[in-house]
Amino acid sequence: MSRTGPHGAPRRLFALVAAAALVIALSSCVVPPSSRDASPRSATPPTSVGWVEYAPALRGDLYLPRTGGRVGTIVLLHGGGFITGSRAEIVAYADAVMRQLDRGFAVLAIDYRLTTDSGNFFPAAVADASAAVDWVRSEGESYGAPSGTVVLAGHSAGATIASLVAMGANAPGSPRGTTSAVDGWIGISGTYDLRGDGIAALQRAVWLGPGATNETVDSASAVTLADATDPPAYLVHGRHDGLVPLEQTQRLWVALGAVGADPWIDVVSDAACDGHVPTCAINQVFLDGWIDRVAARS
């Protein structure tokens, strides 16, 4: 039956009304814009206490809490399109996350397996990030990393990986594999739906490898995993990101909100900091408040 006939208009109207109602319901989860952060930094720059081997041949740099007690640990995932990058890089532009060292959190910035022409395809990096979570839970306390609250945070490809670990822990049995539960996750400029064109198609080709099935593509797309029991998400994206479209984050925000998962979204609009690395204009007050909420629930 054609949807352009007499029954089509009511259907379209219902869909538009439902979409508008969802956006209104989610409006309380929209973080207000913030200018570039010029508030005082700690006089002591973050210094790693050294590296740890959180899984065979995989290392992470561990930064211990400086003040604020011993609340939890943030596992930090760098970007690089799944094929490049290292644990040292994200520290340079993850200031909003590294500030949690002054709020009782340790930070474990990890390396994960990078995809090559012949190997380490999805879900290898997902398994590595999950192993880092397991390490914090089982070994972190003995190294000074509190395990009471564990949060994943990632930028770009790291955000994609973080989303699949965080949202996949309660949805086992797919090609993504089994992942470990976290208390919350922060995604900055991530790709959360690999089923489309543009950057999604490029990342499919690179990360999923040749011959990826539709099931595998779905498993690598966080939007397909949204349910009400997912851990809290804090989503950040630059309004004029020229690499990963803002729509990627908006789509996941709506998917999570539609199932009642209460995601927060921070769309960075500062003209000097609204690209693919929008971290210099994250709303720090709201991020800190969100982290406090996650810790209180842990």
N, C-alpha and C positions, 0 to 999 in steps of 0.2 A: 504493500500500500504506500502510495506517495505521501511524503510528509509535507507536501506543498498544498494539499487539499484542505478541506474544512477542519480536519482534525490536527493538521500540522501546526497552525498558529497557536492553539492552546498548549500544545506540547512545548513549543519553543518558549511561550510565555512562562510556563511553569518552570522550565529550566533556567530562564533568566531570573525569575523571582527567587528560586532556590539558591542560585549562585550569589545573588545580591545578599540574601539572608546569611549565607555562610561568611561572606566578606565582613558583614556587620558584626557577626558573632566573633570573628577573629580579630576585630579591630583592637581589642584590649591586649592582644599579643604583639602589636606593632610598636617597636621601640622608636621614640622620637629622635629626630636627627640631632647629631652633636657635631660641633666644629672640631677642627683638629685639636688634639689633646695637648695642652700646654701646661698641665698641672705638674707639680714638682715630682721628679723621679727620686728613687732611693739614691743616696750618695754612694752606695756600693753597687757597682754593676754586677749582674748575675755571673757567678763563677761555678762551673761544674766541679763537683768533688771527684770527678773521674768517670770513666766509662764502666759499664757493667755489661756482661754478656747475658742477655735476657732469654736467648735461645741459641742453639749451636751456630756459631759463626755470625751471629747478629748482635750488634752492640747498640747501646743507648748511652747518652750523656745524662748524668743525674745531677740535678740542681736541688738542694735541700731548702726547706722553708727558712726564711731569715727572721721573720717575726710572725705574730698572729697565732701562735700555738702550732698544733699538729693536726690539721684537718683532713687532708687527703693528698692525692697525687693526680696530676694531669699528664697523660701520655700524649706527646706532641708528634704529629706526623707532617713531614715536609711535603712540598709540592714538587713538580717537575714532570708532569705528564706521564707518570709511571715509568719513565725511561731514564731519568736523570735526577739530580738533587742529592742532598745528604742531610744528616741530622744537624749539622752545624748551620745550615742556611736559614732555617725557619726562625731560629733564635734571633736573628738580626731584624726580622720584621714581624715578630709575634709579641710585641711589647705588651699588648693588652693581656695576653696570657702569662707572660713572664712576670707581670706585676703581682700575680697571685702568690709569688714567693713571699711577699710581704703580708699575705693574708692567710698564712698557715698551710699553703700547698707546696709540695715538691713538684718538680717538672722532670719528666723523663722524655727527652727528645731522642727518638729512635731512627736508626736506619732500617729499611725493610728491603726485601728483594726487589730489584729493578728488572723490568721486562727487557729482554733482548730479542734479537731476531729469531732465536731458537728456543727460548725458554723463559721461565718465571712468569708465565701468563697467569691471568686471573684463575683461581683465587689466591695465589701465593702470597701477595702482599696483605690480603685480608687475614690470612692465617697468621702472618707475622705480627700484625697489630694485635690480634687476639692473644698471641703468645705473650706479648708485652703486658697486656692486662693481667694475664695469669701470673706473670712474674711479680707484678706489684702486689697482687693478692697473697701470693705464697712467700715471697722473699723480700718484698719491699721494706717491711718493718726492720729487718736486720741490717739494712743499709741506711736507715733513717728516713725512708719514704713512707709516710702514713698510708694505710690501706683502708681507712674507714670510709672514704669517699673516693671513687675512681671516675675520672672524667676523661673522655677522648677529645682531642682538638686537632684539627687539620686544616691545611690550606690547599686549595686547588685539588690535585690528585689525592692529597692527604685527607681532604674533606670527604671526597668520594669514598675512600677506604674507611674512614671513621663512621660514615653513615651506614655502611654495610655491616660493620662489626656491631654497632649500637643497635640497629634495627633488626639485625639478623639473629640475635641471640635467642629470640622467642619464636623463630621461624626456621627450624632445622629441616634437613632432608632435601636440600636443593643442591645444584652444582656449586653453590657458594660455600657449602660446608657448614660445620658447626662453629659458632663463635661464642665468646665469653661475655657475660652480662656486664654492663657499666651502669653508673648511676646517672649519667648525663653525657651529652656530647655537643661540641661546638664545631660548626662547619663554616668555613670561610671560602667563598668563591668556588664552591664545588659543582661537579656535574652529577646530577642525581637521576637522570633519565637518559640512558644510552640508546634508546630506541629511535631517536630522530636523526636529523641531518646535521651538517655543520660540525661543531666540536664533538658532538656525541658520536657521529660516524667515525671521525678520526680516532677517538679514544677506543671505540669498538675494535677498529682495525689493529691498533697498537697493543692494547691491553688484553683483549680476549683471544687474539691469535686467529690464524686461518681456520675457516670452517666452524666458527662459533654458531651454535644453534640458537633458535629463538628462546629456548628455555634458559640458556646461559646468559643471553642478553637481558632477559627479565631478571635473572638472579643478580646481575651486576647493576641493576637499576633500583635505587633505594625507594623510588615512588611506588614500586610494586609491593613493598614490605610494610607499608604503613598500617598500624593497628593501634588500638587504644592502650595497649600495654607497653608500647615503646617507651624508652627512657626520654626524659625531657631534652629538647633540642633548642639550641640558640644558633640561628642562621644569620650569617652576615654576607652581604654582597654589595659591590659597588654599582651605583646606578648606571654608570657608563663603562662597565667592564667590556673591553673590546675583544676578549678572548672567550670567556664563558658567559653566555647571555644571562642577564638577571632573571629571565623566565625560568631557568633551571631551579633556582632557589625558591622562586614564587610557587612553582608547581609543587615542590615538596612541601612547602609551608601549607598550601591548600590541602594537599593529600593528608597530612598529619592532622590538620584542624578538622577535616571532615570526619575523622574517626574519634575525635575528642582527645587528641594527644597533647594539646596545649603547647604548640611550638611558639617560640618568640622569633621575630624577624627584625633585623637591623639593616635597613637599606641606606647605605652611606651615600650622601648627596653632596658632600663638600667638594667643590670644584677641583681642588688640588689633590683630592684623595678619594676619588670615586671610581678608580679603575680596577684592575685585577688584584691589586694588593691594597685593599681599603682599610688596612688595620690602623692607620694613623688617625682615623676619625670614627672608630668604633665608639659607641656610647659606653664609656667605661663604668659609669655609675650603674647603668642597667645591667651590664655584663656582670659586675660584682654582685648586684642584687640577685640575679638569676643563679649564680654560683652558690650564694648563700642559701637560696631555696633548695637547690639540689642537695647541698650538704645537710640541711635540716631534715630532708626526707630519707637520707641514707641510714 
